[in-house]
């Protein structure tokens, strides 16, 4: 019986330094995304205020 099942193939475990680098990249992207979303929300809030004041 041959073992050609793709589920049985596993990826080699990432080295700890690769995991740390990936975690740092993801954290930076998350922080940038949050900053961008907050800026968009502030922009919408400012636009809503200016619409209601006129």
C-alpha positions as CSV (number, residue, x, y, z in Angstrom):
1,X,0.0,0.0,0.0
2,X,1.4,3.4,-1.0
3,X,1.1,6.5,1.0
4,X,0.1,9.1,-1.7
5,X,-2.5,10.7,0.5
6,X,-1.8,14.5,0.3
7,X,-3.1,14.8,3.9
8,X,-0.2,12.7,5.1
9,X,2.3,15.2,3.8
10,X,3.2,17.8,6.4
11,X,5.1,21.0,6.0
12,X,8.3,21.2,8.0
13,X,8.0,23.2,11.2
14,X,9.0,26.8,10.9
15,X,12.1,27.8,12.8
16,X,11.6,29.9,15.9
17,X,13.3,32.9,14.3
18,X,11.0,32.6,11.2
19,X,8.0,32.5,13.5
20,X,9.2,35.6,15.4
21,X,9.8,37.5,12.2
22,X,6.3,36.5,10.9
23,X,4.7,37.5,14.2
24,X,6.5,40.9,14.0
25,X,5.3,41.4,10.4
26,X,1.7,40.5,11.3
27,X,1.8,42.8,14.4
28,X,3.1,45.7,12.3
29,X,0.4,45.1,9.6
30,X,-2.3,44.9,12.3
31,X,-1.1,48.2,13.9
32,X,-1.1,49.9,10.5
33,X,-4.5,48.6,9.6
34,X,-5.9,49.8,13.0
35,X,-4.3,53.2,12.5
36,X,-5.9,53.5,9.0
37,X,-9.3,52.4,10.2
38,X,-9.2,55.0,13.0
39,X,-8.3,57.7,10.6
40,X,-11.1,56.7,8.3
41,X,-13.6,56.7,11.2
42,X,-12.4,60.2,12.3
43,X,-12.8,61.4,8.7
44,X,-16.3,60.1,8.6
45,X,-17.2,61.7,11.9
46,X,-15.8,65.0,10.8
47,X,-17.8,64.8,7.5
48,X,-21.0,64.0,9.5
49,X,-20.4,67.0,11.8
50,X,-19.9,69.4,8.9
51,X,-23.0,68.1,7.1
52,X,-25.2,68.7,10.2
53,X,-23.8,72.1,10.9
54,X,-24.7,73.7,7.6
